[in-house]
């Protein structure tokens, strides 16, 4: 390869790293317009080991909007980035993902790891994601209870336990509220 071709290759790798970082940032900040800028119009997704597959930018963004609401804070951290430029306008990458999601509705948190497989295409001088999906290495769900008091914004689990209706608390919430009420009576 010439020095110019090598330089173009390195610039493409850096542009793809930035694009993937933008995807992760926009996903966690719920910037769905910014997220849409990461995708080619004909993007295909295969999330959840392929169980949630969608075609086209609108379908993929619609799906992500439906599962990544503001009531579920998340962190998606990518590591590594084995990027292969297959030709001047196509690339493939494998990324290691570590994610944390707080399910407020179900009073649980998820910690997981997965391997992202992503294809890219250069259109009008910009790299875009054309295919994205992951295969899970593991998922660990933990119900919030006595040990896991997590602050979500300005409201803590303790605040929620004190104000929720009995039927909305769940097993651990009822147990914890009973402990609080017993301490107050003493």
C-alpha positions in Angstrom: 0.0 0.0 0.0 1.1 3.5 -0.7 1.5 6.0 2.1 -1.7 7.8 1.0 -3.6 4.5 1.1 -2.3 3.7 4.5 -3.2 7.2 5.8 -6.7 6.9 4.3 -7.1 3.5 6.0 -6.0 5.0 9.4 -8.4 7.9 8.9 -11.2 5.5 8.2 -10.5 3.5 11.3 -10.6 6.6 13.4 -13.8 7.8 11.8 -15.4 4.4 12.5 -14.2 4.6 16.2 -15.9 8.0 16.5 -19.1 6.8 14.8 -19.3 3.8 17.2 -18.7 6.0 20.2 -21.4 8.4 19.0 -23.8 5.4 18.7 -23.2 4.4 22.3 -23.4 8.0 23.6 -26.7 8.7 21.7 -28.2 5.4 22.9 -27.5 6.2 26.6 -28.5 9.9 26.4 -31.7 8.9 24.4 -30.6 11.2 21.6 -32.6 9.3 18.9 -32.0 12.0 16.2 -28.3 11.7 16.8 -28.6 7.9 16.8 -30.4 8.0 13.4 -27.4 9.9 12.0 -25.3 6.8 12.7 -27.3 4.5 10.4 -27.5 4.0 6.7 -31.1 4.0 5.4 -31.0 0.3 4.8 -29.5 -0.7 8.2 -30.3 -4.1 9.6 -30.1 -4.9 13.3 -30.0 -8.2 15.3 -30.2 -7.3 19.0 -30.5 -9.9 21.7 -28.7 -12.7 19.9 -30.8 -12.0 16.8 -34.2 -12.3 18.6 -35.0 -8.6 17.9 -34.2 -8.0 14.3 -35.3 -5.0 12.3 -34.7 -3.6 8.8 -34.4 0.1 7.8 -33.5 3.1 9.8 -37.0 3.9 10.9 -37.7 0.4 12.2 -34.4 0.2 14.1 -34.9 3.7 15.7 -38.6 2.9 16.5 -37.5 -0.3 18.3 -34.7 1.5 20.2 -37.1 4.2 21.2 -39.6 1.6 22.5 -37.1 -0.3 24.7 -34.7 2.5 25.8 -37.1 4.9 27.5 -36.2 7.6 29.9 -37.4 5.4 32.8 -34.5 3.0 32.2 -31.1 4.6 32.7 -28.3 2.7 31.0 -24.6 2.6 30.3 -23.2 0.9 27.2 -19.4 0.7 27.3 -17.5 -0.5 24.2 -14.0 -1.7 24.3 -11.4 -2.8 21.8 -12.7 -2.3 18.3 -11.2 -4.8 15.9 -11.8 -2.8 12.8 -11.1 -4.3 9.3 -11.3 -2.0 6.3 -12.4 -4.5 3.6 -12.3 -1.9 0.8 -12.3 1.9 0.6 -16.0 2.1 1.3 -16.7 -1.0 3.5 -15.6 -2.1 6.9 -16.4 -4.6 9.6 -15.7 -4.4 13.3 -16.0 -6.5 16.4 -16.5 -4.7 19.7 -16.7 -5.9 23.3 -19.7 -4.5 25.1 -20.3 -4.1 28.8 -23.7 -2.8 29.7 -25.7 -1.7 32.8 -29.4 -1.1 32.7 -31.7 -0.1 35.6 -35.2 -1.3 35.2 -37.2 1.0 37.4 -40.5 -0.7 36.6 -39.3 -4.1 37.6 -37.0 -3.0 40.4 -34.0 -4.7 39.0 -30.7 -4.1 37.3 -29.0 -5.8 34.5 -25.3 -6.1 34.0 -24.1 -7.9 30.9 -21.4 -8.4 28.4 -21.7 -9.1 24.7 -19.8 -9.0 21.5 -21.1 -6.5 18.9 -20.7 -7.3 15.2 -21.0 -4.2 13.1 -20.7 -3.5 9.3 -20.1 0.0 7.9 -20.3 1.7 4.6 -18.9 5.0 3.5 -21.5 7.2 1.8 -20.8 10.8 0.6 -17.5 10.8 2.6 -19.2 9.6 5.9 -19.1 6.2 7.5 -22.5 4.8 8.5 -23.6 1.6 10.2 -25.2 -0.8 7.8 -25.6 -3.8 10.1 -25.4 -4.1 13.9 -26.1 -6.8 16.4 -24.6 -8.6 19.4 -24.4 -12.0 20.9 -24.5 -12.1 24.7 -21.6 -13.5 26.8 -23.7 -13.2 29.9 -26.5 -11.2 31.6 -26.8 -10.8 35.3 -30.1 -9.6 36.7 -30.3 -8.4 40.3 -33.5 -7.5 42.1 -33.1 -4.3 44.1 -33.7 -4.9 47.7 -32.0 -4.4 51.0 -28.4 -4.5 49.6 -29.1 -2.6 46.4 -30.4 0.9 47.3 -30.0 2.7 44.0 -30.6 6.4 43.5 -32.4 7.2 40.3 -32.3 11.0 40.0 -33.3 12.7 43.2 -35.5 9.8 44.3 -34.1 6.9 46.2 -35.5 3.4 46.5 -36.2 4.2 50.1 -38.3 7.2 49.1 -40.2 5.0 46.6 -40.9 2.3 49.2 -42.3 4.9 51.6 -44.7 6.3 49.1 -45.8 3.4 46.8 -49.0 1.5 47.1 -48.7 -1.9 48.7 -49.6 -3.8 45.5 -47.0 -1.9 43.5 -44.1 -2.6 45.8 -43.2 -6.2 45.0 -41.8 -8.7 47.5 -38.5 -6.8 48.4 -40.2 -3.5 48.6 -42.9 -4.8 51.1 -40.2 -6.5 53.2 -38.1 -3.3 53.3 -41.1 -1.1 54.1 -42.1 -3.4 57.0 -38.5 -3.1 58.4 -38.7 0.7 58.2 -42.1 0.8 59.9 -41.0 -1.5 62.7 -37.9 0.7 63.4 -40.1 3.8 63.6 -42.5 2.2 66.1 -39.6 1.4 68.6 
